[in-house]
Amino acid sequence: MLQYQIDRIDHQVSEDRAQSGVFLIGPLERGQATTLGNALRRVLMGGLEGSAVTAIRIAGVNHEYATVPGVREDVLDILLNCKELTVNSRSGELEIGRLVVAGPAEVKAGDLQFSSQVQIIDSDRPIATVADGHSLELEVHVERGVGYRPVDRHNEDTSAIDLLQIDAVFMPVTRVNFSIDETAVAEGGSARERLRMEIITDGSITPDDALAQTANQLIELFQPLATVTLVEETPVEPEPSAEAQIPLEELNLSVRAYNCLKRAQVNSVSDLMGFSYEDLLEIKNFGSKSADEVIEALERIGISIPQSRTSA
């Protein structure tokens, strides 16, 4: 298999702490760059776990169309500002951050007090503006998840009417672009491909870690296929019943019927079960009287045979 290498040729961190990285992956066989790029992009955009604000609580507010006295932004604006917060929670449980700010003040993300399990990536992101003589008391809920989770109005906790739910965007990768370059690197100048991939994250994860986590997810997805073994199952023959194993001698048949069956290689009840009434009549020197005798003997032990071959 053709060996390739991965080079990171660019890495930048913007003012809002978002990160971007550009990677070159190659050389690859023709067609492999498209396969690799599509698979990586799909998992990068929708398969990585991230953190997001899922709900907020504002003191004195019980619905999103309200206003907060002394606060320039209305509740909807505060909700949108909190939704855009970039956080990184290392806990699998719900984490809650709180703040109490007296005006005049510009309330920013860094004013929220979380446990040590939560890191605020862009602490300068604005949340609200509080006027002199007023205050703002805010509670922010942070959870971990995958993809996008809209608010389910049917399952909202009606006991907490002041808890305002937010559509949660857990995706730590915000954009992925890739392109394919052809390059002649093999002996004889045969064409190979090189994948150029640009990964942009919200800053809660580096592009390098995002690429590594994505590769591990794809490995786990395909690994069972690499070890699959198809075993052809052989049909299991059913165990013969106890009645079928009864020897012919125990049926107490007449000497004539017994001798005819023995000459026809019939040695047990299981052999008889392959015969119909018509088959018995075809045995040499075996008349209808002997056939009726066999039928009666089998019925005494709870076994019946068909009258004709077609009904078998």
DRENDO-1510 file (C-alpha; in Angstrom, 1 decimal, always signed):
<recs>
REC; n; res; u; v; w
REC; 1; MET; +0.0; +0.0; +0.0 .
REC; 2; LEU; +1.2; +3.5; -0.9 .
REC; 3; GLN; +2.6; +5.3; +2.2 .
REC; 4; TYR; +1.7; +9.0; +2.6 .
REC; 5; GLN; +2.6; +11.8; +5.0 .
REC; 6; ILE; +0.7; +14.6; +6.6 .
REC; 7; ASP; +2.2; +18.1; +6.8 .
REC; 8; ARG; +0.6; +21.1; +8.5 .
REC; 9; ILE; +1.6; +24.0; +6.4 .
REC; 10; ASP; -0.4; +26.8; +8.2 .
REC; 11; HIS; -1.9; +27.5; +11.6 .
REC; 12; GLN; -3.6; +30.7; +12.7 .
REC; 13; VAL; -5.5; +31.9; +15.7 .
REC; 14; SER; -7.9; +34.8; +15.2 .
REC; 15; GLU; -8.9; +37.5; +17.7 .
REC; 16; ASP; -12.0; +35.6; +18.8 .
REC; 17; ARG; -9.7; +32.6; +19.5 .
REC; 18; ALA; -11.0; +30.6; +16.5 .
REC; 19; GLN; -8.2; +28.5; +14.9 .
REC; 20; SER; -7.5; +27.4; +11.4 .
REC; 21; GLY; -5.1; +24.8; +10.1 .
REC; 22; VAL; -4.1; +23.7; +6.6 .
REC; 23; PHE; -2.8; +20.2; +6.0 .
REC; 24; LEU; -1.3; +18.5; +3.0 .
REC; 25; ILE; -1.8; +14.7; +2.8 .
REC; 26; GLY; +0.0; +12.7; +0.1 .
REC; 27; PRO; +1.0; +11.2; -2.1 .
REC; 28; LEU; -2.2; +9.2; -2.7 .
REC; 29; GLU; -3.3; +6.9; -5.5 .
REC; 30; ARG; -5.8; +8.4; -8.0 .
REC; 31; GLY; -9.2; +8.7; -6.4 .
REC; 32; GLN; -8.0; +8.2; -2.9 .
REC; 33; ALA; -7.9; +11.9; -2.2 .
REC; 34; THR; -11.6; +12.3; -2.9 .
REC; 35; THR; -12.5; +9.3; -0.8 .
REC; 36; LEU; -10.3; +10.5; +2.1 .
REC; 37; GLY; -11.4; +14.1; +1.9 .
REC; 38; ASN; -15.2; +13.4; +1.8 .
REC; 39; ALA; -14.9; +10.9; +4.8 .
REC; 40; LEU; -12.9; +13.3; +6.9 .
REC; 41; ARG; -15.1; +16.3; +6.1 .
REC; 42; ARG; -18.3; +14.5; +7.0 .
REC; 43; VAL; -17.0; +13.4; +10.4 .
REC; 44; LEU; -15.3; +16.7; +11.1 .
REC; 45; MET; -18.5; +18.7; +10.5 .
REC; 46; GLY; -21.0; +16.4; +12.2 .
REC; 47; GLY; -19.3; +13.7; +14.3 .
REC; 48; LEU; -17.1; +15.4; +16.8 .
REC; 49; GLU; -18.3; +16.0; +20.4 .
REC; 50; GLY; -18.3; +19.6; +21.6 .
REC; 51; SER; -19.7; +21.9; +24.3 .
REC; 52; ALA; -22.4; +24.5; +24.0 .
REC; 53; VAL; -24.7; +26.7; +26.1 .
REC; 54; THR; -28.1; +25.0; +26.3 .
REC; 55; ALA; -30.1; +27.3; +28.6 .
REC; 56; ILE; -29.9; +30.5; +30.6 .
REC; 57; ARG; -31.8; +31.9; +33.6 .
REC; 58; ILE; -32.1; +35.6; +34.2 .
REC; 59; ALA; -33.3; +36.8; +37.6 .
REC; 60; GLY; -36.8; +38.3; +37.3 .
REC; 61; VAL; -37.4; +37.0; +33.8 .
REC; 62; ASN; -39.7; +34.1; +32.8 .
REC; 63; HIS; -39.9; +34.3; +29.0 .
REC; 64; GLU; -37.7; +35.3; +26.1 .
REC; 65; TYR; -39.8; +38.3; +25.0 .
REC; 66; ALA; -39.2; +40.3; +28.2 .
REC; 67; THR; -36.9; +43.1; +29.0 .
REC; 68; VAL; -34.5; +43.5; +31.9 .
REC; 69; PRO; -34.7; +46.9; +33.7 .
REC; 70; GLY; -31.5; +48.9; +33.3 .
REC; 71; VAL; -30.1; +46.5; +30.6 .
REC; 72; ARG; -29.6; +47.8; +27.1 .
REC; 73; GLU; -30.2; +44.4; +25.4 .
REC; 74; ASP; -33.5; +42.7; +25.6 .
REC; 75; VAL; -33.7; +39.0; +26.6 .
REC; 76; LEU; -33.6; +37.8; +23.0 .
REC; 77; ASP; -30.4; +39.6; +22.4 .
REC; 78; ILE; -28.9; +38.1; +25.6 .
REC; 79; LEU; -30.0; +34.7; +24.5 .
REC; 80; LEU; -28.3; +35.1; +21.2 .
REC; 81; ASN; -25.1; +36.4; +22.8 .
REC; 82; CYS; -25.0; +33.4; +25.1 .
REC; 83; LYS; -25.6; +31.1; +22.3 .
REC; 84; GLU; -22.5; +32.4; +20.6 .
REC; 85; LEU; -20.3; +31.8; +23.6 .
REC; 86; THR; -17.4; +29.4; +22.9 .
REC; 87; VAL; -16.8; +27.0; +25.8 .
REC; 88; ASN; -15.0; +23.8; +26.4 .
REC; 89; SER; -16.4; +21.5; +29.1 .
REC; 90; ARG; -14.4; +18.5; +30.1 .
REC; 91; SER; -17.3; +17.1; +32.2 .
REC; 92; GLY; -20.0; +14.8; +30.9 .
REC; 93; GLU; -22.5; +16.3; +33.3 .
REC; 94; LEU; -24.4; +19.6; +33.2 .
REC; 95; GLU; -22.2; +22.5; +34.2 .
REC; 96; ILE; -23.6; +25.8; +35.5 .
REC; 97; GLY; -21.9; +29.2; +35.4 .
REC; 98; ARG; -23.2; +32.3; +37.3 .
REC; 99; LEU; -22.6; +36.0; +37.4 .
REC; 100; VAL; -24.0; +39.0; +39.4 .
REC; 101; VAL; -22.9; +42.3; +38.0 .
REC; 102; ALA; -23.9; +45.8; +39.2 .
REC; 103; GLY; -23.9; +48.7; +36.8 .
REC; 104; PRO; -22.5; +50.5; +35.1 .
REC; 105; ALA; -20.8; +47.5; +33.5 .
REC; 106; GLU; -20.1; +45.8; +30.2 .
REC; 107; VAL; -20.9; +42.2; +31.0 .
REC; 108; LYS; -18.6; +39.8; +29.1 .
REC; 109; ALA; -18.1; +36.0; +28.9 .
REC; 110; GLY; -15.2; +36.2; +31.3 .
REC; 111; ASP; -17.5; +37.4; +34.1 .
REC; 112; LEU; -19.2; +34.0; +34.3 .
REC; 113; GLN; -18.0; +31.8; +37.1 .
REC; 114; PHE; -17.8; +28.1; +36.2 .
REC; 115; SER; -16.1; +25.1; +37.9 .
REC; 116; SER; -12.6; +24.1; +36.8 .
REC; 117; GLN; -14.1; +21.7; +34.3 .
REC; 118; VAL; -15.3; +24.5; +32.0 .
REC; 119; GLN; -13.0; +26.8; +30.0 .
REC; 120; ILE; -14.3; +30.0; +28.4 .
REC; 121; ILE; -12.5; +30.3; +25.1 .
REC; 122; ASP; -13.3; +33.9; +24.2 .
REC; 123; SER; -13.6; +35.8; +27.5 .
REC; 124; ASP; -14.1; +39.1; +25.8 .
REC; 125; ARG; -17.3; +38.2; +24.0 .
REC; 126; PRO; -20.0; +40.7; +25.1 .
REC; 127; ILE; -23.2; +39.5; +26.8 .
REC; 128; ALA; -25.0; +42.6; +28.0 .
REC; 129; THR; -24.7; +46.2; +29.0 .
REC; 130; VAL; -25.9; +47.2; +32.5 .
REC; 131; ALA; -26.7; +50.9; +33.4 .
REC; 132; ASP; -25.8; +52.7; +36.6 .
REC; 133; GLY; -28.0; +51.8; +39.5 .
REC; 134; HIS; -29.1; +48.4; +38.1 .
REC; 135; SER; -27.8; +44.9; +38.2 .
REC; 136; LEU; -27.9; +41.7; +36.2 .
REC; 137; GLU; -28.0; +38.2; +37.7 .
REC; 138; LEU; -27.4; +35.5; +35.1 .
REC; 139; GLU; -27.1; +31.7; +35.1 .
REC; 140; VAL; -25.7; +29.8; +32.1 .
REC; 141; HIS; -26.0; +26.0; +31.5 .
REC; 142; VAL; -23.3; +24.2; +29.5 .
REC; 143; GLU; -23.5; +20.6; +28.2 .
REC; 144; ARG; -21.5; +18.3; +25.9 .
REC; 145; GLY; -23.0; +16.8; +22.8 .
REC; 146; VAL; -22.7; +16.0; +19.1 .
REC; 147; GLY; -24.2; +18.0; +16.2 .
REC; 148; TYR; -27.1; +20.3; +16.5 .
REC; 149; ARG; -29.9; +19.9; +19.2 .
REC; 150; PRO; -33.0; +22.1; +18.8 .
REC; 151; VAL; -35.2; +23.0; +21.7 .
REC; 152; ASP; -37.9; +20.4; +22.2 .
REC; 153; ARG; -40.9; +22.5; +23.4 .
REC; 154; HIS; -42.9; +19.3; +24.2 .
REC; 155; ASN; -40.3; +18.1; +26.7 .
REC; 156; GLU; -39.5; +21.4; +28.5 .
REC; 157; ASP; -39.4; +21.3; +32.2 .
REC; 158; THR; -42.6; +23.2; +33.1 .
REC; 159; SER; -41.5; +23.3; +36.8 .
REC; 160; ALA; -38.7; +25.8; +35.8 .
REC; 161; ILE; -40.6; +28.4; +33.8 .
REC; 162; ASP; -37.8; +30.9; +34.2 .
REC; 163; LEU; -35.2; +28.6; +32.5 .
REC; 164; LEU; -34.9; +29.7; +28.9 .
REC; 165; GLN; -33.8; +26.9; +26.5 .
REC; 166; ILE; -31.4; +27.6; +23.6 .
REC; 167; ASP; -30.9; +25.6; +20.4 .
REC; 168; ALA; -27.5; +24.1; +21.0 .
REC; 169; VAL; -24.7; +23.9; +18.4 .
REC; 170; PHE; -22.2; +21.4; +19.7 .
REC; 171; MET; -20.0; +21.3; +16.6 .
REC; 172; PRO; -16.5; +22.5; +17.4 .
REC; 173; VAL; -15.5; +22.6; +13.7 .
REC; 174; THR; -17.1; +25.5; +11.9 .
REC; 175; ARG; -15.8; +25.0; +8.4 .
REC; 176; VAL; -13.9; +22.4; +6.3 .
REC; 177; ASN; -12.5; +22.9; +2.8 .
REC; 178; PHE; -10.5; +20.5; +0.7 .
REC; 179; SER; -9.0; +20.5; -2.7 .
REC; 180; ILE; -7.0; +17.9; -4.7 .
REC; 181; ASP; -3.7; +18.5; -6.5 .
REC; 182; GLU; -2.1; +16.2; -9.0 .
REC; 183; THR; +1.6; +15.7; -8.6 .
REC; 184; ALA; +4.1; +13.4; -10.4 .
REC; 185; VAL; +6.1; +11.7; -7.6 .
REC; 186; ALA; +6.3; +8.0; -8.6 .
REC; 187; GLU; +9.0; +6.4; -10.7 .
REC; 188; GLY; +8.5; +7.0; -14.3 .
REC; 189; GLY; +6.5; +10.2; -13.6 .
REC; 190; SER; +3.1; +8.5; -13.0 .
REC; 191; ALA; +0.5; +10.8; -11.5 .
REC; 192; ARG; -0.3; +10.8; -7.8 .
REC; 193; GLU; -2.8; +13.0; -5.9 .
REC; 194; ARG; -2.3; +15.2; -2.8 .
REC; 195; LEU; -5.2; +16.3; -0.6 .
REC; 196; ARG; -5.1; +19.9; +0.7 .
REC; 197; MET; -7.5; +20.2; +3.7 .
REC; 198; GLU; -8.3; +23.4; +5.6 .
REC; 199; ILE; -10.0; +23.0; +9.0 .
REC; 200; ILE; -11.4; +25.9; +11.0 .
REC; 201; THR; -12.5; +25.4; +14.6 .
REC; 202; ASP; -14.2; +27.6; +17.2 .
REC; 203; GLY; -11.1; +27.5; +19.4 .
REC; 204; SER; -12.4; +24.8; +21.8 .
REC; 205; ILE; -10.3; +22.3; +19.9 .
REC; 206; THR; -7.2; +22.6; +17.7 .
REC; 207; PRO; -7.3; +21.6; +14.0 .
REC; 208; ASP; -4.7; +19.0; +14.8 .
REC; 209; ASP; -6.8; +17.4; +17.5 .
REC; 210; ALA; -9.9; +17.6; +15.4 .
REC; 211; LEU; -8.2; +15.8; +12.5 .
REC; 212; ALA; -6.8; +13.1; +14.9 .
REC; 213; GLN; -10.2; +12.5; +16.6 .
REC; 214; THR; -11.8; +12.2; +13.2 .
REC; 215; ALA; -9.3; +9.6; +12.0 .
REC; 216; ASN; -9.8; +7.6; +15.1 .
REC; 217; GLN; -13.6; +7.6; +14.6 .
REC; 218; LEU; -13.2; +6.4; +11.0 .
REC; 219; ILE; -10.8; +3.6; +12.2 .
REC; 220; GLU; -13.3; +2.5; +14.8 .
REC; 221; LEU; -16.1; +2.5; +12.1 .
REC; 222; PHE; -14.1; +0.4; +9.6 .
REC; 223; GLN; -12.2; -1.9; +12.0 .
REC; 224; PRO; -15.0; -4.5; +12.3 .
REC; 225; LEU; -15.1; -4.8; +8.5 .
REC; 226; ALA; -11.4; -5.7; +8.4 .
REC; 227; THR; -11.8; -8.6; +10.7 .
REC; 228; VAL; -15.2; -10.0; +9.4 .
REC; 229; THR; -15.2; -13.7; +8.7 .
REC; 230; LEU; -18.1; -15.4; +6.9 .
REC; 231; VAL; -18.7; -18.9; +8.2 .
REC; 232; GLU; -21.1; -21.0; +6.2 .
REC; 233; GLU; -23.5; -22.6; +8.6 .
REC; 234; THR; -24.2; -26.3; +8.1 .
REC; 235; PRO; -27.8; -27.3; +8.7 .
REC; 236; VAL; -28.4; -29.2; +11.9 .
REC; 237; GLU; -30.1; -32.5; +11.4 .
REC; 238; PRO; -33.0; -32.9; +13.8 .
REC; 239; GLU; -32.6; -35.6; +16.4 .
REC; 240; PRO; -34.8; -38.7; +15.7 .
REC; 241; SER; -37.6; -39.2; +18.1 .
REC; 242; ALA; -37.6; -42.2; +20.6 .
REC; 243; GLU; -40.4; -43.8; +18.6 .
REC; 244; ALA; -38.5; -43.6; +15.4 .
REC; 245; GLN; -35.6; -45.6; +16.9 .
REC; 246; ILE; -37.8; -48.6; +17.8 .
REC; 247; PRO; -36.5; -51.7; +16.0 .
REC; 248; LEU; -38.8; -53.5; +13.6 .
REC; 249; GLU; -39.0; -56.6; +15.9 .
REC; 250; GLU; -40.8; -54.7; +18.6 .
REC; 251; LEU; -43.8; -53.9; +16.3 .
REC; 252; ASN; -44.9; -57.6; +16.7 .
REC; 253; LEU; -45.8; -58.0; +13.0 .
REC; 254; SER; -46.7; -61.3; +11.4 .
REC; 255; VAL; -43.9; -63.4; +10.1 .
REC; 256; ARG; -45.0; -62.7; +6.4 .
REC; 257; ALA; -45.0; -58.9; +6.9 .
REC; 258; TYR; -41.8; -59.0; +9.0 .
REC; 259; ASN; -39.8; -61.0; +6.4 .
REC; 260; CYS; -41.0; -58.8; +3.5 .
REC; 261; LEU; -40.0; -55.7; +5.2 .
REC; 262; LYS; -36.6; -57.1; +6.1 .
REC; 263; ARG; -35.9; -58.1; +2.5 .
REC; 264; ALA; -36.8; -54.5; +1.6 .
REC; 265; GLN; -34.1; -53.3; +4.0 .
REC; 266; VAL; -36.6; -51.9; +6.5 .
REC; 267; ASN; -35.0; -52.4; +10.0 .
REC; 268; SER; -36.7; -49.8; +12.2 .
REC; 269; VAL; -39.7; -47.5; +12.6 .
REC; 270; SER; -37.6; -44.6; +11.2 .
REC; 271; ASP; -37.2; -46.6; +7.9 .
REC; 272; LEU; -40.9; -47.1; +7.8 .
REC; 273; MET; -41.6; -43.4; +8.2 .
REC; 274; GLY; -40.2; -42.9; +4.7 .
REC; 275; PHE; -42.9; -45.0; +3.2 .
REC; 276; SER; -46.5; -44.2; +2.2 .
REC; 277; TYR; -49.3; -46.7; +2.0 .
REC; 278; GLU; -48.8; -47.0; -1.7 .
REC; 279; ASP; -45.1; -47.6; -1.2 .
REC; 280; LEU; -45.8; -50.5; +1.1 .
REC; 281; LEU; -48.1; -52.1; -1.5 .
REC; 282; GLU; -45.2; -52.1; -4.0 .
REC; 283; ILE; -43.0; -54.2; -1.7 .
REC; 284; LYS; -42.6; -57.7; -3.2 .
REC; 285; ASN; -45.1; -60.2; -1.8 .
REC; 286; PHE; -46.6; -57.4; +0.4 .
REC; 287; GLY; -50.3; -57.2; +0.1 .
REC; 288; SER; -53.0; -54.9; +1.5 .
REC; 289; LYS; -53.5; -57.1; +4.5 .
REC; 290; SER; -49.8; -56.7; +5.5 .
REC; 291; ALA; -49.9; -53.0; +4.8 .
REC; 292; ASP; -52.9; -52.5; +7.0 .
REC; 293; GLU; -51.1; -54.5; +9.7 .
REC; 294; VAL; -48.1; -52.1; +9.5 .
REC; 295; ILE; -50.4; -49.1; +9.7 .
REC; 296; GLU; -52.1; -50.4; +12.8 .
REC; 297; ALA; -48.8; -51.2; +14.5 .
REC; 298; LEU; -47.5; -47.7; +13.8 .
REC; 299; GLU; -50.7; -46.0; +15.1 .
REC; 300; ARG; -50.3; -47.9; +18.4 .
REC; 301; ILE; -47.1; -45.9; +19.0 .
REC; 302; GLY; -48.5; -42.6; +17.7 .
REC; 303; ILE; -47.1; -42.6; +14.2 .
REC; 304; SER; -49.0; -42.3; +11.0 .
REC; 305; ILE; -47.8; -42.4; +7.4 .
REC; 306; PRO; -49.5; -40.9; +4.3 .
REC; 307; GLN; -51.8; -42.8; +2.0 .
REC; 308; SER; -50.0; -41.7; -1.2 .
REC; 309; ARG; -46.7; -40.3; -2.3 .
REC; 310; THR; -48.3; -36.9; -3.3 .
REC; 311; SER; -49.6; -36.3; +0.2 .
REC; 312; ALA; -46.3; -37.1; +1.8 .
</recs>
